[in-house]
Amino acid sequence: MAYRFLVVDRKGPVERVTLNRPDVRNAFNAEMLAELASWAADFPKSSSGVRAVVIGGAGKAFCAGADAAWLKKVAQHSEDDNIRDAAATSQMFRALDELPVPVIGRVQGAAIGGGAGLVAVCDVVVAAEEAVFGFTEVKLGIIPAVISPFVIAKIGVSAARELFVTGARFPAARAYKMDLVHAVVPEAELDDTIDRYVAEILAGGPQAIAAAKTLVRDVAGAQDAADATRITAKALAERRASDEGQEGLRAFLEKRKPGWTR
Ligand code: COA
């Protein structure tokens, strides 16, 4: 599919998705959100052989969040239209959050508002030392609503309360401290660092990695200890019995590399 505001590029097992409105620091407009939603919805069909996704932004910044001009315009739409629109955005973030392969965020410049929300739905985030983050919505008289489930799951209630009510911008070092990002490096080293993460991912069983993502989500959402036991026992039993699990265990015992690393 051809996109106007995304560049999607596949090299071997890695698909790179680049937000591409650099003049406005990759701010989300309706079309870009729709393209991201469509890319995520198509992924299960189009992704044969893809084992990692890297999301980044063209130009000086990762993403400046919602396009203020677009937000101003949609405010004049009916309440029903606004609710439908926000629900579609929420669904887009959820689809990205639940992609069955690891998603690596590549952050330079700034990740603000929805841009920081996009960071929160990545599994691994590598940020440049100078990158700035912020859930700055209150500064515009709005709130970080649809991204909040994903952000709170990443940084916890306490940091979310502080950062949502102040709307303060914070440096990569702070984002690292609260596990919103996982590596902070000089900007020139972003791609090498991401390549190292990709190499780790390619050494793991693809189905096991997908199951590991689901496991984290399911256990985090478990009702109680009994529910967690049920979820984890079933997940482990399935993996042990799977062809991939059998191949991984056999390869270890036979001192060879498992088939998925070829
Ligand atoms: N919506 C619409 N336009 C935006 C935008 C946004 N969220 N963020 C940046 N832009 C535009 C600017 O208006 C500017 O346009 P101009 O060239 O016509 O003046 C252009 O992008 C470049 O922005 P600038 O601020 O000069 O770039 P910078 O590299 O110095 O800073 C940011 C980048 C992201 C830190 C800064 O643009 C910013 O803070 N943006 C606002 C982010 C925000 O509040 N988002 C919350 C949305 S809910």
py3Dmol code that shows the C-alpha trace and the ligand (Angstrom):
import py3Dmol

protein = """\
ATOM      1  CA  MET A   1       0.000   0.000   0.000  1.00  0.00           C
ATOM      2  CA  ALA A   2       1.194   3.531  -0.785  1.00  0.00           C
ATOM      3  CA  TYR A   3       1.248   5.989   2.102  1.00  0.00           C
ATOM      4  CA  ARG A   4       1.423   9.748   2.052  1.00  0.00           C
ATOM      5  CA  PHE A   5       2.693  10.421   5.576  1.00  0.00           C
ATOM      6  CA  LEU A   6       4.467   7.155   6.363  1.00  0.00           C
ATOM      7  CA  VAL A   7       7.511   5.576   4.794  1.00  0.00           C
ATOM      8  CA  VAL A   8       7.430   1.800   5.163  1.00  0.00           C
ATOM      9  CA  ASP A   9      10.583  -0.014   4.242  1.00  0.00           C
ATOM     10  CA  ARG A  10      11.345  -3.719   4.629  1.00  0.00           C
ATOM     11  CA  LYS A  11      14.886  -5.096   4.770  1.00  0.00           C
ATOM     12  CA  GLY A  12      14.994  -8.824   5.469  1.00  0.00           C
ATOM     13  CA  PRO A  13      13.212  -9.506   8.737  1.00  0.00           C
ATOM     14  CA  VAL A  14      13.029  -5.841   9.826  1.00  0.00           C
ATOM     15  CA  GLU A  15      10.277  -3.425   8.819  1.00  0.00           C
ATOM     16  CA  ARG A  16      10.886   0.282   9.384  1.00  0.00           C
ATOM     17  CA  VAL A  17       7.949   2.642   9.695  1.00  0.00           C
ATOM     18  CA  THR A  18       8.897   6.305   9.552  1.00  0.00           C
ATOM     19  CA  LEU A  19       6.465   9.115  10.324  1.00  0.00           C
ATOM     20  CA  ASN A  20       6.972  11.527   7.496  1.00  0.00           C
ATOM     21  CA  ARG A  21       5.753  15.090   8.084  1.00  0.00           C
ATOM     22  CA  PRO A  22       9.120  16.530   9.092  1.00  0.00           C
ATOM     23  CA  ASP A  23       8.070  20.162   8.527  1.00  0.00           C
ATOM     24  CA  VAL A  24       5.663  19.914  11.454  1.00  0.00           C
ATOM     25  CA  ARG A  25       7.892  17.541  13.437  1.00  0.00           C
ATOM     26  CA  ASN A  26       5.749  14.581  12.352  1.00  0.00           C
ATOM     27  CA  ALA A  27       2.654  15.845  14.147  1.00  0.00           C
ATOM     28  CA  PHE A  28      -0.309  13.494  13.708  1.00  0.00           C
ATOM     29  CA  ASN A  29      -3.057  14.625  11.376  1.00  0.00           C
ATOM     30  CA  ALA A  30      -6.122  12.531  10.553  1.00  0.00           C
ATOM     31  CA  GLU A  31      -4.471  11.016   7.486  1.00  0.00           C
ATOM     32  CA  MET A  32      -1.305   9.979   9.260  1.00  0.00           C
ATOM     33  CA  LEU A  33      -3.331   8.384  12.073  1.00  0.00           C
ATOM     34  CA  ALA A  34      -5.467   6.566   9.503  1.00  0.00           C
ATOM     35  CA  GLU A  35      -2.350   5.361   7.698  1.00  0.00           C
ATOM     36  CA  LEU A  36      -0.823   4.076  10.927  1.00  0.00           C
ATOM     37  CA  ALA A  37      -4.116   2.332  11.775  1.00  0.00           C
ATOM     38  CA  SER A  38      -4.241   0.785   8.328  1.00  0.00           C
ATOM     39  CA  TRP A  39      -0.592  -0.331   8.496  1.00  0.00           C
ATOM     40  CA  ALA A  40      -1.185  -1.940  11.918  1.00  0.00           C
ATOM     41  CA  ALA A  41      -4.423  -3.611  10.762  1.00  0.00           C
ATOM     42  CA  ASP A  42      -2.713  -5.012   7.642  1.00  0.00           C
ATOM     43  CA  PHE A  43       0.361  -6.158   9.550  1.00  0.00           C
ATOM     44  CA  PRO A  44      -0.822  -9.710  10.346  1.00  0.00           C
ATOM     45  CA  LYS A  45      -1.450 -10.276   6.600  1.00  0.00           C
ATOM     46  CA  SER A  46       1.470  -8.318   5.167  1.00  0.00           C
ATOM     47  CA  SER A  47       4.147  -9.210   7.686  1.00  0.00           C
ATOM     48  CA  SER A  48       5.232 -12.681   6.641  1.00  0.00           C
ATOM     49  CA  GLY A  49       8.887 -12.972   7.660  1.00  0.00           C
ATOM     50  CA  VAL A  50       8.955  -9.691   9.632  1.00  0.00           C
ATOM     51  CA  ARG A  51      10.498 -10.291  13.057  1.00  0.00           C
ATOM     52  CA  ALA A  52      10.997  -6.726  14.298  1.00  0.00           C
ATOM     53  CA  VAL A  53       9.496  -3.313  13.575  1.00  0.00           C
ATOM     54  CA  VAL A  54      11.373  -0.040  14.055  1.00  0.00           C
ATOM     55  CA  ILE A  55       9.223   3.081  14.383  1.00  0.00           C
ATOM     56  CA  GLY A  56      10.915   6.438  13.895  1.00  0.00           C
ATOM     57  CA  GLY A  57      10.338   9.974  12.687  1.00  0.00           C
ATOM     58  CA  ALA A  58      11.838  11.779   9.696  1.00  0.00           C
ATOM     59  CA  GLY A  59      13.878  14.915  10.284  1.00  0.00           C
ATOM     60  CA  LYS A  60      14.584  16.740  13.522  1.00  0.00           C
ATOM     61  CA  ALA A  61      12.059  15.055  15.837  1.00  0.00           C
ATOM     62  CA  PHE A  62      10.372  11.729  16.466  1.00  0.00           C
ATOM     63  CA  CYS A  63       6.846  13.134  16.817  1.00  0.00           C
ATOM     64  CA  ALA A  64       5.296  16.356  18.145  1.00  0.00           C
ATOM     65  CA  GLY A  65       1.973  14.685  18.995  1.00  0.00           C
ATOM     66  CA  ALA A  66      -1.350  15.723  17.578  1.00  0.00           C
ATOM     67  CA  ASP A  67      -1.298  18.425  14.921  1.00  0.00           C
ATOM     68  CA  ALA A  68      -2.637  21.468  16.772  1.00  0.00           C
ATOM     69  CA  ALA A  69      -4.327  22.825  13.645  1.00  0.00           C
ATOM     70  CA  TRP A  70      -6.146  19.519  13.119  1.00  0.00           C
ATOM     71  CA  LEU A  71      -7.172  19.340  16.804  1.00  0.00           C
ATOM     72  CA  LYS A  72      -8.573  22.849  16.611  1.00  0.00           C
ATOM     73  CA  LYS A  73     -10.627  21.909  13.564  1.00  0.00           C
ATOM     74  CA  VAL A  74     -12.048  18.656  14.978  1.00  0.00           C
ATOM     75  CA  ALA A  75     -13.160  20.489  18.109  1.00  0.00           C
ATOM     76  CA  GLN A  76     -15.855  22.040  15.936  1.00  0.00           C
ATOM     77  CA  HIS A  77     -17.224  18.613  14.937  1.00  0.00           C
ATOM     78  CA  SER A  78     -20.201  17.065  16.776  1.00  0.00           C
ATOM     79  CA  GLU A  79     -19.628  15.239  20.071  1.00  0.00           C
ATOM     80  CA  ASP A  80     -20.492  11.923  18.404  1.00  0.00           C
ATOM     81  CA  ASP A  81     -17.967  12.529  15.635  1.00  0.00           C
ATOM     82  CA  ASN A  82     -15.333  13.478  18.204  1.00  0.00           C
ATOM     83  CA  ILE A  83     -15.987  10.343  20.257  1.00  0.00           C
ATOM     84  CA  ARG A  84     -15.810   8.179  17.115  1.00  0.00           C
ATOM     85  CA  ASP A  85     -12.588   9.873  16.098  1.00  0.00           C
ATOM     86  CA  ALA A  86     -10.959   9.485  19.532  1.00  0.00           C
ATOM     87  CA  ALA A  87     -12.054   5.832  19.687  1.00  0.00           C
ATOM     88  CA  ALA A  88     -10.382   5.188  16.320  1.00  0.00           C
ATOM     89  CA  THR A  89      -7.162   6.774  17.613  1.00  0.00           C
ATOM     90  CA  SER A  90      -7.377   4.673  20.769  1.00  0.00           C
ATOM     91  CA  GLN A  91      -7.840   1.546  18.630  1.00  0.00           C
ATOM     92  CA  MET A  92      -4.804   2.509  16.543  1.00  0.00           C
ATOM     93  CA  PHE A  93      -2.593   2.764  19.650  1.00  0.00           C
ATOM     94  CA  ARG A  94      -3.971  -0.587  20.883  1.00  0.00           C
ATOM     95  CA  ALA A  95      -3.242  -2.265  17.546  1.00  0.00           C
ATOM     96  CA  LEU A  96       0.350  -1.010  17.704  1.00  0.00           C
ATOM     97  CA  ASP A  97       0.614  -2.066  21.352  1.00  0.00           C
ATOM     98  CA  GLU A  98      -0.505  -5.593  20.469  1.00  0.00           C
ATOM     99  CA  LEU A  99       1.579  -6.167  17.313  1.00  0.00           C
ATOM    100  CA  PRO A 100       2.845  -9.755  17.457  1.00  0.00           C
ATOM    101  CA  VAL A 101       6.495  -8.765  16.879  1.00  0.00           C
ATOM    102  CA  PRO A 102       8.778  -6.536  18.949  1.00  0.00           C
ATOM    103  CA  VAL A 103       8.432  -2.839  18.151  1.00  0.00           C
ATOM    104  CA  ILE A 104      11.515  -0.681  18.672  1.00  0.00           C
ATOM    105  CA  GLY A 105      11.091   3.088  18.996  1.00  0.00           C
ATOM    106  CA  ARG A 106      13.851   5.305  17.582  1.00  0.00           C
ATOM    107  CA  VAL A 107      13.587   8.708  19.252  1.00  0.00           C
ATOM    108  CA  GLN A 108      15.513  11.824  18.269  1.00  0.00           C
ATOM    109  CA  GLY A 109      14.616  15.451  18.971  1.00  0.00           C
ATOM    110  CA  ALA A 110      11.289  15.276  20.737  1.00  0.00           C
ATOM    111  CA  ALA A 111       8.427  12.940  21.587  1.00  0.00           C
ATOM    112  CA  ILE A 112       5.580  15.065  22.885  1.00  0.00           C
ATOM    113  CA  GLY A 113       1.937  14.278  23.654  1.00  0.00           C
ATOM    114  CA  GLY A 114       0.771  11.524  21.300  1.00  0.00           C
ATOM    115  CA  GLY A 115       4.407  11.159  20.216  1.00  0.00           C
ATOM    116  CA  ALA A 116       5.278  10.148  23.787  1.00  0.00           C
ATOM    117  CA  GLY A 117       2.204   7.896  23.637  1.00  0.00           C
ATOM    118  CA  LEU A 118       3.683   6.206  20.589  1.00  0.00           C
ATOM    119  CA  VAL A 119       6.868   5.667  22.596  1.00  0.00           C
ATOM    120  CA  ALA A 120       4.764   3.959  25.280  1.00  0.00           C
ATOM    121  CA  VAL A 121       3.417   1.307  22.888  1.00  0.00           C
ATOM    122  CA  CYS A 122       6.920   0.271  21.797  1.00  0.00           C
ATOM    123  CA  ASP A 123       8.550  -2.738  23.437  1.00  0.00           C
ATOM    124  CA  VAL A 124      12.045  -1.261  23.317  1.00  0.00           C
ATOM    125  CA  VAL A 125      12.860   2.422  23.010  1.00  0.00           C
ATOM    126  CA  VAL A 126      16.243   3.855  22.108  1.00  0.00           C
ATOM    127  CA  ALA A 127      16.508   7.622  22.572  1.00  0.00           C
ATOM    128  CA  ALA A 128      19.113  10.209  21.691  1.00  0.00           C
ATOM    129  CA  GLU A 129      20.707  11.944  24.682  1.00  0.00           C
ATOM    130  CA  GLU A 130      19.221  15.308  23.679  1.00  0.00           C
ATOM    131  CA  ALA A 131      15.677  13.987  23.131  1.00  0.00           C
ATOM    132  CA  VAL A 132      12.920  15.719  25.063  1.00  0.00           C
ATOM    133  CA  PHE A 133       9.686  14.094  26.198  1.00  0.00           C
ATOM    134  CA  GLY A 134       6.458  15.444  27.600  1.00  0.00           C
ATOM    135  CA  PHE A 135       2.788  14.774  28.197  1.00  0.00           C
ATOM    136  CA  THR A 136       2.143  18.446  27.622  1.00  0.00           C
ATOM    137  CA  GLU A 137      -1.548  18.294  26.679  1.00  0.00           C
ATOM    138  CA  VAL A 138      -2.762  20.353  29.663  1.00  0.00           C
ATOM    139  CA  LYS A 139      -0.664  23.226  28.369  1.00  0.00           C
ATOM    140  CA  LEU A 140      -3.069  23.270  25.407  1.00  0.00           C
ATOM    141  CA  GLY A 141      -6.128  22.834  27.627  1.00  0.00           C
ATOM    142  CA  ILE A 142      -6.577  19.168  26.662  1.00  0.00           C
ATOM    143  CA  ILE A 143      -5.556  15.851  28.260  1.00  0.00           C
ATOM    144  CA  PRO A 144      -3.434  12.820  27.297  1.00  0.00           C
ATOM    145  CA  ALA A 145      -6.520  10.611  27.231  1.00  0.00           C
ATOM    146  CA  VAL A 146      -6.269   7.850  24.632  1.00  0.00           C
ATOM    147  CA  ILE A 147      -2.573   7.286  25.299  1.00  0.00           C
ATOM    148  CA  SER A 148      -3.015   7.130  29.080  1.00  0.00           C
ATOM    149  CA  PRO A 149      -3.600   3.350  29.455  1.00  0.00           C
ATOM    150  CA  PHE A 150      -0.343   2.630  27.646  1.00  0.00           C
ATOM    151  CA  VAL A 151       1.620   5.393  29.375  1.00  0.00           C
ATOM    152  CA  ILE A 152       0.419   4.458  32.863  1.00  0.00           C
ATOM    153  CA  ALA A 153       1.255   0.806  32.157  1.00  0.00           C
ATOM    154  CA  LYS A 154       4.806   1.916  31.321  1.00  0.00           C
ATOM    155  CA  ILE A 155       5.644   4.652  33.849  1.00  0.00           C
ATOM    156  CA  GLY A 156       3.186   3.927  36.689  1.00  0.00           C
ATOM    157  CA  VAL A 157       0.550   6.013  38.408  1.00  0.00           C
ATOM    158  CA  SER A 158       2.867   8.289  40.397  1.00  0.00           C
ATOM    159  CA  ALA A 159       4.959   9.550  37.471  1.00  0.00           C
ATOM    160  CA  ALA A 160       1.824   9.823  35.313  1.00  0.00           C
ATOM    161  CA  ARG A 161       0.145  12.006  37.928  1.00  0.00           C
ATOM    162  CA  GLU A 162       3.140  14.308  38.129  1.00  0.00           C
ATOM    163  CA  LEU A 163       3.738  14.539  34.383  1.00  0.00           C
ATOM    164  CA  PHE A 164       0.091  14.725  33.288  1.00  0.00           C
ATOM    165  CA  VAL A 165      -0.807  17.534  35.710  1.00  0.00           C
ATOM    166  CA  THR A 166       2.324  19.601  35.171  1.00  0.00           C
ATOM    167  CA  GLY A 167       2.642  18.973  31.437  1.00  0.00           C
ATOM    168  CA  ALA A 168       6.363  19.456  32.069  1.00  0.00           C
ATOM    169  CA  ARG A 169       8.923  18.475  29.465  1.00  0.00           C
ATOM    170  CA  PHE A 170      11.625  16.073  30.649  1.00  0.00           C
ATOM    171  CA  PRO A 171      14.942  14.818  29.284  1.00  0.00           C
ATOM    172  CA  ALA A 172      15.816  11.344  28.005  1.00  0.00           C
ATOM    173  CA  ALA A 173      17.665  10.644  31.258  1.00  0.00           C
ATOM    174  CA  ARG A 174      14.385  10.987  33.203  1.00  0.00           C
ATOM    175  CA  ALA A 175      12.492   8.915  30.605  1.00  0.00           C
ATOM    176  CA  TYR A 176      15.147   6.223  31.102  1.00  0.00           C
ATOM    177  CA  LYS A 177      14.767   6.315  34.884  1.00  0.00           C
ATOM    178  CA  MET A 178      11.071   5.556  34.628  1.00  0.00           C
ATOM    179  CA  ASP A 179      11.495   2.881  31.936  1.00  0.00           C
ATOM    180  CA  LEU A 180       9.730   4.845  29.233  1.00  0.00           C
ATOM    181  CA  VAL A 181      12.970   4.401  27.291  1.00  0.00           C
ATOM    182  CA  HIS A 182      15.488   1.594  27.604  1.00  0.00           C
ATOM    183  CA  ALA A 183      18.702   3.012  26.151  1.00  0.00           C
ATOM    184  CA  VAL A 184      19.974   6.584  25.862  1.00  0.00           C
ATOM    185  CA  VAL A 185      22.835   7.104  23.423  1.00  0.00           C
ATOM    186  CA  PRO A 186      24.426   9.869  21.332  1.00  0.00           C
ATOM    187  CA  GLU A 187      22.175  10.496  18.308  1.00  0.00           C
ATOM    188  CA  ALA A 188      24.859   9.137  15.935  1.00  0.00           C
ATOM    189  CA  GLU A 189      24.651   5.777  17.748  1.00  0.00           C
ATOM    190  CA  LEU A 190      20.882   5.296  17.534  1.00  0.00           C
ATOM    191  CA  ASP A 191      20.965   2.919  14.573  1.00  0.00           C
ATOM    192  CA  ASP A 192      23.865   0.781  15.819  1.00  0.00           C
ATOM    193  CA  THR A 193      22.126   0.415  19.166  1.00  0.00           C
ATOM    194  CA  ILE A 194      18.901  -0.586  17.441  1.00  0.00           C
ATOM    195  CA  ASP A 195      20.817  -3.106  15.309  1.00  0.00           C
ATOM    196  CA  ARG A 196      22.094  -4.726  18.507  1.00  0.00           C
ATOM    197  CA  TYR A 197      18.549  -5.011  19.847  1.00  0.00           C
ATOM    198  CA  VAL A 198      17.430  -6.488  16.516  1.00  0.00           C
ATOM    199  CA  ALA A 199      20.248  -9.073  16.673  1.00  0.00           C
ATOM    200  CA  GLU A 200      19.041 -10.145  20.143  1.00  0.00           C
ATOM    201  CA  ILE A 201      15.494 -10.430  18.863  1.00  0.00           C
ATOM    202  CA  LEU A 202      16.501 -12.504  15.835  1.00  0.00           C
ATOM    203  CA  ALA A 203      18.197 -14.992  18.173  1.00  0.00           C
ATOM    204  CA  GLY A 204      14.868 -15.684  19.920  1.00  0.00           C
ATOM    205  CA  GLY A 205      12.061 -17.911  18.689  1.00  0.00           C
ATOM    206  CA  PRO A 206       9.546 -15.727  16.804  1.00  0.00           C
ATOM    207  CA  GLN A 207       6.492 -17.507  18.217  1.00  0.00           C
ATOM    208  CA  ALA A 208       7.991 -17.450  21.714  1.00  0.00           C
ATOM    209  CA  ILE A 209       8.581 -13.705  21.388  1.00  0.00           C
ATOM    210  CA  ALA A 210       4.982 -13.132  20.300  1.00  0.00           C
ATOM    211  CA  ALA A 211       3.814 -15.282  23.225  1.00  0.00           C
ATOM    212  CA  ALA A 212       6.083 -13.348  25.605  1.00  0.00           C
ATOM    213  CA  LYS A 213       4.416 -10.070  24.557  1.00  0.00           C
ATOM    214  CA  THR A 214       0.976 -11.568  25.150  1.00  0.00           C
ATOM    215  CA  LEU A 215       2.149 -13.015  28.465  1.00  0.00           C
ATOM    216  CA  VAL A 216       3.186  -9.630  29.842  1.00  0.00           C
ATOM    217  CA  ARG A 217      -0.149  -8.129  28.842  1.00  0.00           C
ATOM    218  CA  ASP A 218      -2.205 -11.005  30.211  1.00  0.00           C
ATOM    219  CA  VAL A 219      -0.343 -11.245  33.523  1.00  0.00           C
ATOM    220  CA  ALA A 220      -0.451  -7.472  34.020  1.00  0.00           C
ATOM    221  CA  GLY A 221      -4.217  -7.673  33.492  1.00  0.00           C
ATOM    222  CA  ALA A 222      -4.762 -10.817  35.624  1.00  0.00           C
ATOM    223  CA  GLN A 223      -7.734 -10.582  37.987  1.00  0.00           C
ATOM    224  CA  ASP A 224      -6.023 -12.333  40.919  1.00  0.00           C
ATOM    225  CA  ALA A 225      -3.299 -14.850  41.801  1.00  0.00           C
ATOM    226  CA  ALA A 226      -5.396 -17.810  40.633  1.00  0.00           C
ATOM    227  CA  ASP A 227      -5.987 -16.133  37.291  1.00  0.00           C
ATOM    228  CA  ALA A 228      -2.235 -15.428  36.960  1.00  0.00           C
ATOM    229  CA  THR A 229      -1.458 -19.098  37.693  1.00  0.00           C
ATOM    230  CA  ARG A 230      -3.973 -20.239  35.083  1.00  0.00           C
ATOM    231  CA  ILE A 231      -2.561 -17.843  32.468  1.00  0.00           C
ATOM    232  CA  THR A 232       1.096 -18.656  33.102  1.00  0.00           C
ATOM    233  CA  ALA A 233       0.639 -22.439  33.351  1.00  0.00           C
ATOM    234  CA  LYS A 234      -1.281 -22.534  30.051  1.00  0.00           C
ATOM    235  CA  ALA A 235       1.236 -20.256  28.307  1.00  0.00           C
ATOM    236  CA  LEU A 236       4.225 -22.321  29.442  1.00  0.00           C
ATOM    237  CA  ALA A 237       2.595 -25.659  28.587  1.00  0.00           C
ATOM    238  CA  GLU A 238       1.759 -24.431  25.087  1.00  0.00           C
ATOM    239  CA  ARG A 239       5.284 -23.205  24.447  1.00  0.00           C
ATOM    240  CA  ARG A 240       6.968 -26.367  25.753  1.00  0.00           C
ATOM    241  CA  ALA A 241       4.832 -28.534  23.512  1.00  0.00           C
ATOM    242  CA  SER A 242       5.178 -26.312  20.435  1.00  0.00           C
ATOM    243  CA  ASP A 243       7.383 -27.267  17.492  1.00  0.00           C
ATOM    244  CA  GLU A 244       9.388 -24.104  18.070  1.00  0.00           C
ATOM    245  CA  GLY A 245       9.865 -24.881  21.768  1.00  0.00           C
ATOM    246  CA  GLN A 246      10.902 -28.439  20.938  1.00  0.00           C
ATOM    247  CA  GLU A 247      13.365 -27.181  18.326  1.00  0.00           C
ATOM    248  CA  GLY A 248      14.868 -24.656  20.765  1.00  0.00           C
ATOM    249  CA  LEU A 249      15.349 -27.250  23.496  1.00  0.00           C
ATOM    250  CA  ARG A 250      16.731 -29.832  21.056  1.00  0.00           C
ATOM    251  CA  ALA A 251      19.164 -27.303  19.563  1.00  0.00           C
ATOM    252  CA  PHE A 252      20.448 -26.399  23.022  1.00  0.00           C
ATOM    253  CA  LEU A 253      21.019 -30.025  23.960  1.00  0.00           C
ATOM    254  CA  GLU A 254      22.645 -30.773  20.587  1.00  0.00           C
ATOM    255  CA  LYS A 255      24.867 -27.673  20.940  1.00  0.00           C
ATOM    256  CA  ARG A 256      23.697 -26.146  17.659  1.00  0.00           C
ATOM    257  CA  LYS A 257      21.803 -23.009  16.709  1.00  0.00           C
ATOM    258  CA  PRO A 258      18.033 -23.320  16.476  1.00  0.00           C
ATOM    259  CA  GLY A 259      16.475 -23.300  12.995  1.00  0.00           C
ATOM    260  CA  TRP A 260      14.964 -19.825  13.339  1.00  0.00           C
ATOM    261  CA  THR A 261      18.424 -18.191  13.497  1.00  0.00           C
ATOM    262  CA  ARG A 262      19.296 -19.232   9.936  1.00  0.00           C
TER     263      ARG A 262
END
"""
ligand_1 = """\
48
COA
N 1.063 20.656 15.662
C 1.206 21.447 14.583
N 2.373 21.992 14.205
C 3.444 21.705 14.947
C 3.386 20.875 16.077
C 2.126 20.333 16.428
N 1.958 19.513 17.472
N 4.617 20.777 16.612
C 5.422 21.510 15.833
N 4.717 22.077 14.830
C 5.222 22.972 13.779
C 5.576 24.337 14.320
O 4.421 25.145 14.428
C 6.575 24.814 13.294
O 5.857 25.288 12.174
P 6.419 26.607 11.357
O 7.701 26.109 10.744
O 5.339 26.834 10.363
O 6.610 27.672 12.372
C 7.291 23.534 12.872
O 6.445 22.452 13.283
C 8.622 23.356 13.555
O 8.422 23.519 14.947
P 9.542 24.146 15.920
O 8.916 24.349 17.247
O 10.177 25.309 15.242
O 10.592 22.929 15.927
P 11.657 22.548 17.029
O 12.480 21.473 16.398
O 12.342 23.749 17.549
O 10.829 21.887 18.231
C 9.089 20.492 19.207
C 10.146 20.666 18.085
C 8.346 19.219 18.902
C 9.810 20.369 20.565
C 8.154 21.732 19.227
O 7.694 21.962 17.900
C 6.937 21.553 20.097
O 7.044 21.640 21.287
N 5.757 21.343 19.485
C 4.505 21.304 20.199
C 4.245 19.933 20.697
C 2.959 19.832 21.467
O 2.578 20.680 22.242
N 2.278 18.714 21.240
C 1.111 18.364 21.979
C 0.004 18.057 21.066
S -1.321 17.360 21.992
"""
view = py3Dmol.view(width=600, height=400)
view.addModel(protein, "pdb")
view.setStyle({"model": 0}, {"cartoon": {"style": "trace"}})
view.addModel(ligand_1, "xyz")
view.setStyle({"model": 1}, {"stick": {}})
view.zoomTo()
view.show()
